[in-house]
Amino acid sequence: MSTRAVLEVIALDPEDAVAAQAGGADRLELVTDMAADGLTPSPRTFAGVRAAVDLDLRVMLRLADGFAAGDVDGLVRVAEELRAAGADQFVLGFLGPDGGADLDAVERVAAELDGCRWTFHRAIDRAADRDALRKQLADLPGLDTYLTAGSAAGVDDGLPTLLAEARRRGEPGYAQRLLVGGGLRLDHVPTLRAAGVDGFHIGGAARPGGWDEPVSAAAVAQWRAALDGA
């Protein structure tokens, strides 16, 4: 493969971050409250993780469980606070009641990010029309990644969609990196790498002891080796 695959690991705190870096992660997705599938961490948590590692950090902008934006003023405010603390990469994604992108919310938050790079997260897997959503968002500043399993049910179900989208790389709406995550297993890696997918995202897979245990550097290293060897 010509491109080294990016391995992104979910981190909740500095201990996770240090272990993920030791295992060979390229980037962290920083969240809190995985019981709600990951919400915005505090600026203090961000600062602690930033001080602990020199990896790229993407910080979640999400104030409540689900895929509705909710309090957009609040989202803009926390984005401003995190940027003031030094955050320069983010993760977000909001759907309207019709299952399309909530363009008003996404555009308002993206404007606050002022060109910072960001990921549209797995809300795309709940969208009524993935292709339409990608085209709606195609020209938003900073959007460089889609975190997706290809399906709300996970990678097993979404693999055909992921492979089809990988083939469209470079088309309008498909310039962004596919970052595959959500029920991702090591045995999916060879097929995805062969298709040219170069982004992989792990959460539970980095924690053999479950979410109550910290990230395992050894588990991350196993993924690093699999990605580099695929």
N, C-alpha and C positions, 0 to 999 in steps of 0.2 A: 504494500500500500504506500502511496506517495505521501499521504498526510497522516501524522500521528493523531489518533483519536483523542478527543477531549473527554476526560472523565470528571464529572461533576458529582459531588457527594453532599448530601444534606447534613448540615451542622446546626446544632442547637446552642453550642457554647464553645469557649476556647479549648477545652479538653478534646471535643470532637474534631475541632479544626486542626489541632496539632497531630492527632492520630491520622486524619485523612491526608495531611501533607506528607507524613512519614510513609504512608502506604503508596504514595504516587499520584494522588489526586491533582488535577490541574486547576480546579475551580470548586468553590463551595456555594451552595444555596443556603443562605442563612434565614432560618425561620424560628418561630416559637409555636408551641401548642400543636403537636402533631395529631392530637385527638380531633382537632378541627381541620386536619389536612394541611396545617402550616399557615400561621398568621405572621404579621409584622413583628419583628423583635424590637426591643427598645434600643435607642441610640447608645445606651450604656453597654448593652450586650454586643452591639456592633463594634464599639470601640475596643472592648476586651478581645474580641476575635481578631480585629484588625491588628492589634498589638502583638498577638500571639503568632501569626503566620503572615507570609508575604504572598499568598495565593490570591488570585482574583476572587472577589466576593460578590455574589449577586444576592441582593436583599429583597425579601418578599414584601410586596405592598398589598396587603389583604387584611381587612379588619374583622371579618366575620366568616364563618363557614358558608360554603356555597359559592356560586359564581356571579351573583348580583354585586354591583359595586357598593351599594349601600350608601354610606356617608362619604360622598365624593370630596366635600370640603375637608373632612377628616383625613382622607387619603392624601390630598394635596399638602395638608399640614405636616403629616408624618414624613412625607417625601422630602419636604423642606428641612425638617429637623435632621433626617438621616444624611442629607446632602451636606448640611452644616457640620455634621460629625465626620464627614469625609467619605461617605458612601458614593460610589461612582458607577455602579452597575446594579440593575434591579430586575425583579420578576413581577409580572402582573398579568391580569386578564379578566375581563368582565363581559358578561353576556346580558342582553336585554331579555324581556319576557318572550320575545318571538324566537329566541335561540340564535339570533345574530349578534355580532359584536355590539357592545354598548359603546358606540363611537364617541358619544359626548364624554363619558367617563374616561375612556382610554385616552382621548385627545387631551383632556384637561390634565390628567396625571402626567402624560408624556411631555406636555408643555413645561410642567414644573421640573422635569428631569433635564430639560434644556440640552438635548443631544447625547446624554449618557446612554450607553448601550443597555438594552433590556430584552428579556425573554417574555414572550406571550406563553403562559403556562397551559396546563391541561384543560382549561376551559374550552380549548379547541376541540377536545374529544367529546364535549357535550353540545357542540354547535349544531344547529339544524342543517347547515350546509358548510362544510369545511372549506371548499373551494371559494365560495362567496366570501367567507370571513377573511381568508388570506388576501383576496383581491381588495376587500374593504380597507385592510390595514397596510397594504403593500408599500405605501409611500410615507408611512409615519416615521419621523426621525428617530434614530436609535434602535429600532426594532431589528435585531440580527439573528434571533433564534426562536424556534417553536419547540417547547417541551411537550411531547406527545407520546402516547402509547398506540396511536392509530385508532383507538376505540376506548369508550368509557370503561369497558370490561377488562382492559389490559392488553399487553403486547401479544399474547397468544391469539386473541381475537383480532387485533389490529394489524398483524404483520402484513397481510396483503395491501392494506392502505399505506403503510409505511414504505413498502417497496415501490408502490406506484408513485408516491410523492417523491421518493428519492430519484426516480427516473425523470422527474419534471424539474429538477434543480436548474435554476437559471431562468425558467419561464416567469412571466409576470406573476407576482404573488408567491413565487417559490425560490426567491433568491436567498432566503434565510436558512441558517443551519437547522437541520433536524437534530434535536436532542431527544433521544429515545429514553423514556422512563415510565414506569407504572407497570408492575408485574414483570419487569425485565429480569431474565435469567441468563446465566453464562452460556447456556446452549443456544440462545438466540444470536449471540455475538457473531459467529462466522457468517451466517446468512446476511445479517445487516451490514457487516463490514464489506462483504463481497458486492453488495449493492451500492457501496460508496458512502454509507452512513458513517459520520465521523464525530458524533456526539452521543454520549451515554451518561445517564443520570441514575444514581442509586441512593436509596434511603435505607429501607429495612435490610437490603442485601449487605450493607456495610455494618450491620449490627446483628450478628448471629444470636446474641442474647436478648433480642427484642428492643423495643423503644425505650425501655427503662434502663438499658445499658448503653455505655458510650460507643462511639464508632471504634471498630477494630481495625488497627493498621494492617494486620495480616489479611483480613477480608478485603480491604481496599487493594492491597498488593496483589491478591489473586485476580481481581478484576483488571488491574493494570497489566499484568502478565498476559491475560487472555486477550485484551485489546491489542497489545503490541505484537502478539503472536498470531493473530487471526489473519 
